[in-house]
């Protein structure tokens, strides 16, 4: 059974930076992608950034140039560095692992950007 645990959320002023981490436990074969999603109040969950098997990185247009995803396979961890944060980035951020035909989710961590 795979478990994902996020950390690093908090409150920051606009223009500031935050780093999120996700630690994975358990074993799963055939991982297709790992990534970060977010959900703001009243909105659908959306992709923020993901790393696809083979090395491709995808970013939402709204975060390109500001956010960076990285994966440390040896430590089974994933990180999201968020710079130049905007109030529109306020949301609950979830880490995700897609493997063996299903999605696994963390419990989420709140990021609040004040103007």
N, C-alpha and C positions, 0 to 999 in steps of 0.2 A: 504494500500500500504506500503510495506516494503522499507525502505531506509537504506543503509549502508554507513558509512562515516569513512574512514581511516585517521589516523594521525600518525606522528612519524618517517616518512622517513627522509633521509638526506644523507650526505656524511661522511664516516668514513674510517680510515686507516685499512688495513688488520690486523687482530688480535683483532680488536676492537669490540664493542657491540652496538646494537641498540634495541629499543623496539618499536613495532608497536601496535596501538590500533584500534579497530573498534567498533563504536557505532551504534546500531540498533534502529530504530524507526518504529512504526507500529506494527500491530498484525498479527501473522500468526499461524495457528494451524499445528500440525503434522510436526514439524521440524525433519528432519532425520539427518542432519549434519551441522556443521558450520566449517569454516576453512579458510586457507590462500593458495593462489596460487600466482605464479609469472610468468612473461613473460619477457625474455631477448630479445634484438634486434635480429631479424631474427630467433627467435625460437618460438615454440609453448608454450602456457600457460601450466604450469605444477603444480601439487599438491605439496605444501610444507608441510603442516600439517593440520590435521582436527580432530575434536572431534565429534564422532558419538553418537547418542542417545543411552543411555545405558552405556556410559562411556568409550568406546574404543577410543584410540588415535592412529592415523596413522601419520607416518612421512616418507618423502622421504628419501631414503638411504643416499643421499648426505648431509642431515642436521641432521641426528640422532646423538644425543650426544651434539649437538651444539645449537639447537633451541628448545624452549619449548612453547607449546600452552596452554592457559588457558582461561576459560570461566566463566564469572560472570553473572549468570542468573538474579540475583536480580537487576543488573544495566544494563542488556542487552548489555554488552560489552564483547569483546574478545581481547586477547592480544597475541602477539608473541614476545618472548624474544630471541634475536639472539646474540649468543656469538661466539668468534673465527671466525669472518667474513672473507671471502675470496673474492678475485676479482670475482670469478665465481658466487658469490651470487648477483652480480649487476643485477638489474631487477626492473620492476614495480611490486609491490606487491598489490594483490587484496584480500579483504576479501569476503567471499562467505557464503551464507546461502541456504541450500537446504531444501525446505519444500513444502508441498502440490503439489508435482510433478513438481516443477520448481526450477530453480536457480535464486538467486538474487545476484547482484554484486555491490561492491563499485566502486568508480571512480579510485581507484588506488593511490599508493604513491611510489615515486621513492626512491630506495635504491642504493647508489653508493659506492662501496668499492674500494679504491685506493691501489695500490701496493707500 
